[in-house]
Amino acid sequence: MTFSVASFFAGVGGIDLGFEETREFKTVYANEFDSYASETFEMNYSTVKVDRRDIRLVPVEDVPVIDVIIGGFPCQAFSIAGYRHGFEDKKGRGELFFELLRMVEGKKPRVVLFENVKNLVGHAHGNTFGIIREQLELLGYHYTYRVLNAMNYGNIAQNRERVYIVAFRDKKDFDKFRWILPVPLTTTVKDIIDFETKVDDKYYYTEGKYKGDIYKLLVEATKDDDIDRPAVYQWRRNYVRQNKSGVVPTLTANQGEGGHNVCIIKTKHGLRKMTPRECFNTQGFPIDYKLPKNQGEARLYKQAGNSVCVPVINRIAVNIIEAIK
């Protein structure tokens, strides 16, 4: 038996991939408003035609009967990197969670999985998360949540903390569910970033390429470091810091812009940005995951940064299977 999945805020299909890799789940419906992310999704899930309507315009009746609802609802309203307006976000991004709940109420799936930034838990002194928990209870769901870091729970060399909420319609399923345990980090940045090969010149920092004195600061900050040792740095508004943990800092949607929060790689060929493929590697996507060649790279960087750590999702999905089977 394969369990059917409806995916909302589907992005490029990272959560879907984590579930489908178990061979126990199959995405039968996906909703994603961003047409570029939808294109990437459809390239990799040929049997799914993405519903590209705003979720607020999607009638519950248009979604098929399913066993599982998954969704990484927009995080900008709650993110530390954003303005943290939460449900009061002027662009309405915080309110989209209630649209997700509308789908849960209408379809009554056996299992629900939500993913978001860890700041969601403490946002507005915990009141925002309290509302989310209360709404799940009102719908009759039994829920549990954890904040998990990809480097500790996905064996991925990225420092990425996210909150995962798992809810079950039936108490007996909920009672059987167990959270995943930490695993050793055996992968390194060398497994996701190519430090040896010369890549296209467009990825390298050179004098005068960007406004201000970014290049000068980069050279100064990295001049004393061993060129033969893989090093990842981060541009932090007005200074450069090396990531001493030996992993990639949390990927963000602006990874390709060359400014604040962007990861910088030091190689024997020079200082450069990560490539879009390396960003997808950092999220645990397989090397054969298709990336559209007709899209600007800024869109691919955004898609990677907005996605999820696939191995963490996969491990959670395996434990969900053990609970419901």
C-alpha positions in Angstrom: 0.0 0.0 0.0 1.3 3.5 -0.9 0.0 6.5 1.1 -1.1 9.5 -1.0 0.3 12.9 -0.3 -0.9 16.5 -1.0 1.9 19.0 -0.9 1.2 22.7 -0.2 3.8 25.5 -0.6 5.6 22.6 -2.4 8.5 24.6 -3.7 10.8 22.4 -5.7 9.6 19.2 -4.0 12.1 18.8 -1.2 9.6 17.5 1.4 8.0 15.3 -1.3 11.3 13.8 -2.1 12.0 12.9 1.5 8.7 11.2 1.7 8.9 9.5 -1.7 12.4 8.1 -1.0 10.7 5.8 1.6 8.8 4.2 -1.4 5.8 4.2 0.9 4.4 7.7 0.0 3.4 9.2 -3.4 2.6 12.8 -4.1 -0.7 13.0 -6.0 -1.3 16.8 -5.7 1.0 19.8 -5.3 0.2 23.4 -4.9 2.9 26.1 -5.5 2.3 29.8 -6.4 5.8 30.4 -7.7 5.8 29.4 -11.4 9.6 28.9 -11.5 9.7 26.6 -8.5 6.7 24.8 -10.0 8.6 24.3 -13.2 11.5 22.7 -11.3 9.0 20.5 -9.4 7.4 19.2 -12.6 10.7 18.4 -14.1 11.3 16.0 -11.3 7.8 14.7 -10.7 6.6 14.0 -14.2 3.2 12.6 -13.1 2.2 15.7 -11.1 0.8 18.8 -12.7 1.4 21.6 -10.1 -1.6 23.7 -9.2 -0.1 27.2 -9.5 -3.0 29.1 -8.0 -2.7 31.1 -4.8 -3.7 28.6 -2.1 -6.4 31.2 -1.0 -8.1 30.6 -4.3 -8.0 26.7 -4.2 -11.3 25.1 -3.2 -10.9 22.1 -0.8 -13.0 20.1 -3.4 -10.2 20.5 -6.0 -7.8 18.6 -3.8 -8.1 14.8 -4.1 -8.7 12.5 -1.1 -5.3 11.9 0.5 -3.6 10.3 3.5 -1.0 12.9 4.2 -0.7 16.7 3.9 2.8 18.2 3.9 3.7 21.9 3.8 6.6 24.2 4.5 4.4 27.3 4.8 6.1 30.7 4.1 8.7 31.5 6.9 9.6 35.1 6.1 7.0 36.4 8.6 8.6 34.5 11.4 12.3 34.4 10.4 15.1 36.0 12.4 16.4 37.1 9.0 13.1 38.9 8.2 11.0 41.4 10.0 9.3 38.9 12.3 5.8 40.3 11.9 4.2 36.9 12.1 0.5 36.7 11.5 0.6 40.5 11.2 2.9 40.4 8.2 1.9 43.1 5.7 2.3 40.8 2.8 -0.1 38.2 4.4 2.5 35.5 4.5 1.8 34.6 8.1 -1.9 34.2 7.4 -1.2 31.5 4.9 -0.9 29.0 7.7 -4.6 29.2 8.2 -5.1 28.3 4.5 -3.1 25.2 5.2 -5.4 24.5 8.2 -8.4 24.9 5.9 -7.1 22.1 3.8 -6.4 19.9 6.8 -10.0 20.6 8.1 -11.5 19.8 4.7 -9.5 16.7 3.7 -8.9 15.3 7.2 -5.6 13.5 6.4 -4.3 10.8 8.6 -1.0 12.6 9.0 0.2 16.2 8.7 3.8 17.4 8.5 4.7 21.1 8.7 8.2 22.6 8.5 9.3 26.2 9.3 12.1 28.3 10.8 13.0 27.5 14.4 12.1 31.1 15.4 8.4 30.1 14.9 8.5 28.4 18.3 9.5 31.5 20.2 7.9 34.2 18.0 5.8 36.8 19.9 6.9 35.2 23.2 5.5 31.8 22.1 2.0 33.2 21.3 2.2 32.5 17.6 3.2 28.9 18.1 0.5 28.6 20.8 -2.1 29.6 18.2 -0.9 27.0 15.8 -1.0 24.3 18.5 -4.5 25.4 19.6 -5.8 25.2 16.0 -4.5 21.7 15.5 -6.2 20.6 18.7 -9.5 22.2 17.6 -9.3 20.1 14.5 -8.9 17.0 16.6 -5.3 16.4 15.8 -2.6 15.0 18.2 0.6 16.8 17.5 4.3 16.8 18.5 7.2 19.0 17.4 11.0 19.2 17.5 13.6 21.7 16.5 16.2 19.7 14.5 19.5 20.7 13.0 20.4 19.2 9.6 24.0 18.6 10.7 22.9 16.5 13.7 19.8 14.8 12.3 20.4 14.5 8.6 24.2 13.9 8.3 24.4 17.0 6.1 27.2 19.5 6.5 24.9 22.5 6.9 24.0 24.3 10.1 20.3 24.5 9.5 17.8 24.5 12.4 14.1 24.0 11.6 11.0 23.2 13.5 9.1 20.1 12.4 5.5 19.6 13.4 4.0 16.1 13.0 0.3 15.6 13.7 -1.9 12.6 13.6 -5.7 12.3 13.3 -5.8 9.1 15.3 -4.4 8.8 18.8 -3.2 5.3 18.2 -0.9 6.5 15.4 0.3 9.4 17.5 1.2 7.0 20.4 3.3 4.9 18.1 5.3 7.8 16.6 8.9 8.3 17.8 11.1 11.2 16.9 14.3 10.6 15.1 17.6 10.4 17.1 20.8 12.2 16.4 23.3 10.6 13.9 27.0 11.2 13.6 28.1 13.8 11.1 30.3 11.9 8.7 29.8 14.1 5.6 32.0 17.2 5.1 31.9 20.3 3.0 34.0 18.5 0.5 31.1 16.2 -0.2 28.8 19.0 -1.3 31.3 21.6 -2.6 33.9 21.1 -5.3 37.0 22.8 -4.0 39.3 21.4 -6.7 37.7 22.2 -10.1 37.8 25.6 -11.7 34.2 26.7 -12.2 32.8 29.5 -14.4 34.4 32.9 -13.9 31.0 34.4 -13.0 31.1 32.7 -9.6 34.4 34.3 -8.5 34.9 37.5 -6.6 37.1 40.0 -8.3 38.0 43.6 -7.6 35.3 46.0 -8.7 32.7 43.3 -9.4 30.5 44.3 -6.4 29.7 47.6 -4.9 31.7 48.8 -2.0 34.8 47.1 -0.6 33.6 43.5 -0.3 36.5 42.1 -2.3 39.1 44.0 -0.3 37.5 42.7 3.0 37.3 39.2 1.7 41.0 39.1 0.7 42.0 40.6 4.0 39.9 38.2 6.0 41.2 35.1 4.3 44.8 35.9 3.5 46.3 34.0 6.4 44.3 30.8 6.0 45.7 27.6 4.6 44.8 27.4 0.9 44.9 23.6 1.0 42.3 23.4 3.8 38.6 23.7 2.7 37.2 26.9 4.2 33.7 28.4 4.1 33.1 32.0 5.0 30.1 34.3 5.4 29.7 37.9 4.4 27.9 39.6 7.4 26.8 43.1 6.2 30.1 44.8 7.0 32.6 42.0 7.9 33.6 38.5 6.9 33.8 35.5 9.2 35.0 32.0 8.8 32.6 29.2 9.7 34.6 27.4 12.4 32.2 24.5 12.7 33.4 23.1 9.4 29.9 23.1 7.8 28.0 25.4 5.5 26.1 28.2 7.2 22.3 28.1 6.9 21.4 28.6 3.2 19.1 31.5 2.5 17.0 32.6 -0.5 19.5 35.4 -1.4 22.5 33.0 -1.7 23.2 34.2 -5.3 23.1 37.9 -4.7 26.7 38.3 -3.5 25.7 40.3 -0.4 24.8 39.8 3.2 24.6 36.2 4.6 26.1 34.7 1.4 28.4 31.7 1.7 31.9 32.3 0.3 34.3 29.5 -0.7 38.1 29.8 -0.7 39.8 27.6 -3.3 43.1 27.6 -5.0 41.4 29.2 -8.0 40.1 32.1 -5.9 37.2 33.2 -3.7 33.8 32.4 -5.1 30.1 31.8 -4.4 28.6 28.4 -4.3 27.1 27.2 -7.5 23.3 26.5 -7.6 24.1 22.8 -7.8 26.2 23.0 -4.7 23.4 24.7 -2.9 21.0 21.9 -3.8 23.7 19.4 -2.7 23.8 21.2 0.7 20.1 20.5 1.1 20.6 16.9 0.4 19.1 16.7 -3.0 20.6 13.9 -5.2 23.0 14.9 -8.0 20.5 13.7 -10.6 17.8 16.1 -9.4 17.0 18.2 -12.4 17.6 22.0 -12.4 16.0 24.0 -15.3 18.6 25.4 -17.7 16.2 28.1 -18.9 15.9 29.9 -15.5 18.2 32.6 -14.2 20.5 31.3 -11.5 19.1 33.8 -9.0 15.9 31.8 -9.1 17.7 28.5 -8.6 19.5 30.0 -5.6 16.2 31.1 -4.1 14.6 27.7 -4.7 17.5 25.9 -2.9 17.5 28.4 0.0 13.7 28.1 0.4 13.8 24.3 0.4 14.4 21.8 3.1 17.0 19.3 4.2 15.8 16.2 2.4 17.6 13.6 4.6 15.9 15.0 7.8 12.5 14.8 6.1 13.2 11.3 4.9 14.1 10.1 8.4 11.0 11.6 9.9 8.9 10.0 7.1 10.4 6.6 7.9 9.3 7.0 11.5 5.8 8.1 10.3 5.5 4.9 8.3 6.5 2.8 11.3 3.7 4.5 13.3 0.9 4.2 10.7 1.8 0.7 9.4 
